[in-house]
Structure formats: structure tokens, C-alpha cells
Amino acid sequence: MTDQHGYSEHDVQREVTELQQKSATAARIFDLRRIIGGLFVVYGVIVTIAGITDGQAAIDKAQGVNINLWTGIAMLILGVFFLVWLKLRPAAPPVPPEEGGAE
């Protein structure tokens, strides 16, 4: 059966399915855990490298603690945690609304 625009019920259902798949893909791509984890890993690498290359004067300025190194390592651990969390518990696809429900 076709509607007033010439679309069959099968065509409409196929379009809805395609849109749901695209929505689920977009939800996985823009999951905040991926963005936060990626940023923490990138910044963690930068800060860790800065900590490794710090001179003794910078370490003495922080009361003998290589703060860049420890902060960089902590950022790396946090970033990896977010990325592992994303891998172990991926975002659930959105549930399509039921058709013909009470209004």
C-alpha cells in the first residue's frame, strides 16, 4: 500500500531503520567517554614528556616532587580508564518509540 506521496510502507520502514542506525552510530562516535578519554591520554602524554625532560630547577621549585611526571601519569591512567570503560560498556542504541501507543 502506498501513501499520498507514493511511498510504500516498506520504503518508510527502511528509511526509519536507516535513520535509527545512523543515530546509533552518531551516539557511539560522540560518546563523551571517548572524547574525555582521548583528551586525557593526549594531554597525559604531553605532560609526562614534560615531566621526563624537566630539569632539577623545576623539580626543586615544586619542593622536590616531579609534579609534571606524576600529573602526566595520572592523566594517562584516567584517560585509559575512560577508553577501557567505553570498550567494556558501549553505548546502548536508542530504543525506537512504540507505534500505535496510547496518546
Buried (B, 14 or more C-beta within 10 A) or exposed (E): EEEEEEEEEEEEEEEEEEEBEEEBEEBBEEBEBBEBBBEBBEBBBEBBEBBEEBEEEBBEEEEEEBBBBBBBBBBBEBBBBBBEBBEEEEBEEEEEEEEEEEE
